[in-house]
Amino acid sequence: MAASAAAQLPVELDIQLDKPKGKISPHMWGVFFEDINLGADGGIYAELVKNRSFEFDNPWMGWKKLEHTSGEGAYLLLNDGQRKGNKRYVRLTNNAESKLGLQNEGFRGMGIKADATYEFSLQHRSNAPGMQVHVALLDEGERVIAEAQTPLQSTATWTETALRLQATATTGKAKLKVWFTGAGILDVDMLSLFPLDTWKGRPKGLRKDMVQMLADMKPGFIRFPGGCIVEGRDLANRFQWKKPWVRSTNAN
């Protein structure tokens, strides 16, 4: 009975938050990153275009075909093994009267800020001279808030063209429209849109505000990759960071 009574005695804890006694190693806490719920694409990675290289399970996810033509035009999704790492690309067949385009929805919309500058780029190849690309950002009311255009070099090998747009309004739900004009066959891939102002000014880099917040936490470690990204949807599609083409395309 004495032992039972002793077990019922209250225990008092004296906690003084202003007088910590034990030190915790900075290596004992950190951050955990996993690409779910738009953690990477649509999150800390500043890319605004969803499925920019048509490599999702559904190659057209995020995209919508646009046609404004009085003649014949065609879209063809190709996967012929010519591009290692980016197997799929789109072939556009235009004539002088046709105008073909692609629209991207972004990651539940594109967050665009007034007066900010954005860089659009694409990889392309074509033997047809005189082709041009016209790029526009539209807000929820279909109003153009940024636009620019540039000619595309005629080349039989893949090359990259970039242009800059300055936004005139702020919106969290913008979308991107890309129009192609000129007669000929044009292959396009890696259609991309980044804010010019990225973390540490790195081209096509990370989102400045979010990553700076993480850096200011001064974590002792970063756990990466996370859980599900390790194995991927299946073993063949797991995250293979040791492959040279993976390192080169994800260097930023």
C-alpha positions in Angstrom: 0.0 0.0 0.0 2.9 2.4 0.7 4.3 1.8 -2.7 0.9 2.5 -4.3 0.5 5.7 -2.3 4.0 6.9 -3.4 3.1 6.3 -7.0 0.2 8.7 -6.7 2.3 11.6 -5.4 2.3 14.5 -7.9 5.5 15.3 -9.8 6.5 18.9 -10.2 8.6 20.2 -13.1 10.3 23.5 -12.9 10.7 24.7 -16.5 12.6 27.9 -17.2 12.6 28.7 -20.9 15.0 31.5 -20.6 17.6 29.2 -19.0 18.3 26.3 -21.4 20.6 23.7 -19.9 21.3 21.3 -22.8 22.7 22.1 -26.2 21.3 20.5 -29.3 23.7 19.9 -32.2 22.8 21.7 -35.4 23.3 18.4 -37.2 20.3 17.0 -35.4 17.7 19.1 -37.3 17.2 20.0 -40.9 14.7 20.0 -43.8 13.1 17.2 -45.8 12.4 17.7 -49.4 10.0 15.6 -51.5 8.5 16.5 -54.9 4.8 16.1 -54.0 2.0 18.7 -53.9 4.0 20.9 -56.2 7.0 20.9 -54.0 9.5 21.1 -56.8 7.7 21.7 -60.1 5.4 24.5 -59.3 7.2 25.1 -56.0 10.8 25.9 -55.3 11.8 25.3 -59.0 10.9 28.6 -60.7 9.8 26.9 -64.0 6.3 28.1 -64.8 5.5 25.8 -67.7 3.9 22.4 -66.8 5.2 19.4 -68.7 7.6 21.6 -70.8 9.1 18.7 -72.7 6.0 16.5 -73.2 7.5 13.7 -71.0 4.6 13.2 -68.6 2.7 9.9 -68.7 0.1 11.9 -70.6 2.3 13.8 -73.1 -0.3 16.6 -73.6 -1.0 17.2 -69.9 -0.9 20.9 -69.2 -1.1 21.7 -72.9 -3.9 22.7 -75.3 -3.6 22.9 -79.1 -4.5 26.2 -80.7 -5.5 26.7 -84.3 -6.1 29.9 -86.2 -5.9 28.9 -89.8 -7.4 29.3 -93.2 -5.4 26.5 -94.6 -4.0 23.1 -93.6 -1.9 22.7 -90.4 -1.0 19.8 -88.3 0.5 18.8 -84.9 2.4 15.5 -84.5 3.9 14.2 -81.2 7.0 12.2 -82.0 9.1 9.8 -79.9 11.7 8.5 -82.3 14.6 8.1 -80.0 16.6 11.0 -81.4 16.8 13.0 -78.2 18.3 11.2 -75.2 16.7 12.3 -72.0 13.9 14.2 -73.8 12.4 11.5 -76.0 9.3 13.3 -77.1 8.8 16.5 -79.1 6.2 18.2 -81.2 6.3 18.6 -85.0 4.2 21.5 -86.4 3.4 21.6 -90.1 2.5 25.1 -91.2 1.6 26.7 -94.5 1.7 30.4 -95.3 -2.0 30.9 -94.3 -2.0 28.8 -91.1 -1.1 29.8 -87.6 -0.5 27.0 -85.1 0.0 27.4 -81.4 0.2 25.8 -78.0 -1.3 26.9 -74.7 0.0 25.9 -71.3 -1.9 26.1 -68.0 1.0 26.2 -65.6 0.8 24.6 -62.2 -2.8 25.5 -61.3 -2.1 28.8 -63.1 1.1 30.8 -63.4 2.0 33.4 -60.7 2.9 36.6 -62.6 4.0 39.9 -61.0 3.6 43.3 -62.5 6.8 44.9 -63.8 8.7 41.6 -63.4 10.7 40.3 -66.4 10.3 36.7 -67.6 12.4 34.7 -70.0 10.7 32.3 -72.5 12.9 29.8 -74.3 12.3 26.8 -76.6 14.4 24.3 -78.4 13.7 23.9 -82.1 14.8 22.8 -85.5 13.6 23.5 -89.0 14.9 23.9 -92.5 12.2 26.5 -93.3 13.3 30.1 -93.3 11.0 32.9 -92.1 9.3 31.1 -89.2 8.5 33.2 -86.1 7.3 32.6 -82.6 4.9 34.9 -80.7 4.5 34.5 -77.0 1.8 36.0 -74.7 0.8 35.8 -71.1 -2.9 36.2 -70.4 -4.7 36.8 -67.1 -8.0 35.1 -65.9 -10.0 37.5 -68.1 -8.1 36.6 -71.3 -6.3 40.0 -71.2 -2.8 40.1 -72.5 -0.4 41.2 -69.7 2.9 40.4 -71.5 3.9 39.6 -75.1 6.9 39.4 -77.4 7.9 37.8 -80.6 11.1 36.8 -82.4 12.2 35.0 -85.6 13.4 31.4 -85.4 16.7 30.4 -86.9 16.5 28.0 -89.8 18.7 25.0 -88.7 18.7 21.3 -89.3 20.1 20.7 -85.8 18.4 21.5 -82.4 19.0 25.0 -81.2 17.6 27.3 -78.5 15.9 30.6 -78.9 15.0 32.9 -76.0 13.1 36.1 -75.6 12.0 38.3 -72.6 8.6 39.6 -71.6 7.7 42.2 -69.0 4.4 41.9 -67.2 2.0 44.8 -66.9 -0.2 43.2 -64.2 -0.2 40.8 -61.3 -2.1 37.6 -61.4 -1.9 34.1 -59.8 -3.7 32.4 -62.6 -2.0 33.4 -65.8 -1.6 31.1 -68.8 0.9 31.0 -71.7 0.1 31.1 -75.4 2.7 30.4 -78.0 1.9 30.9 -81.7 4.1 29.8 -84.7 3.8 31.5 -88.1 5.5 30.9 -91.4 5.4 28.0 -93.9 7.3 24.8 -93.2 7.9 22.0 -90.7 9.0 23.0 -87.2 10.1 20.7 -84.4 9.8 22.2 -80.9 10.7 21.0 -77.4 11.5 22.3 -73.9 9.1 25.3 -74.0 10.0 27.1 -70.8 9.2 30.2 -68.9 11.2 31.5 -65.9 11.2 34.7 -63.9 14.5 36.6 -64.5 14.8 37.3 -60.8 15.7 33.8 -59.3 17.6 32.8 -56.2 21.2 34.1 -56.4 20.4 35.3 -59.9 21.0 31.8 -61.4 19.4 31.5 -64.9 16.5 29.1 -64.9 17.1 28.5 -61.2 15.1 28.3 -58.0 12.3 30.5 -56.8 13.8 33.4 -54.8 11.4 34.0 -52.0 10.8 30.3 -51.0 14.4 29.2 -51.2 15.8 32.2 -49.3 13.3 31.4 -46.5 14.7 27.8 -46.4 18.3 29.1 -46.5 17.6 31.5 -43.6 16.6 28.6 -41.5 20.3 27.4 -41.7 19.3 23.7 -41.6 21.9 21.2 -40.4 21.1 18.9 -43.3 18.8 18.4 -46.3 17.2 15.1 -46.8 16.8 14.5 -50.5 15.3 12.7 -52.3 12.2 12.1 -50.3 10.1 9.0 -50.0 8.2 8.2 -53.1 10.6 10.0 -55.5 13.3 7.4 -54.6 11.5 4.5 -56.3 9.5 6.5 -58.9 6.3 5.1 -60.4 8.3 2.0 -61.2 12.0 1.0 -60.9 12.8 2.1 -64.5 11.5 5.6 -63.7 13.2 6.1 -60.4 15.3 9.2 -59.7 18.6 8.3 -61.4 20.8 11.3 -60.4 24.1 9.6 -61.3 23.3 9.6 -65.0 25.2 12.3 -66.8 22.2 13.6 -68.8 20.2 13.9 -65.5 22.9 15.9 -63.9 23.2 18.2 -66.9 19.5 18.9 -67.3 19.0 19.4 -63.6 22.1 21.4 -62.8 20.2 24.4 -61.6 
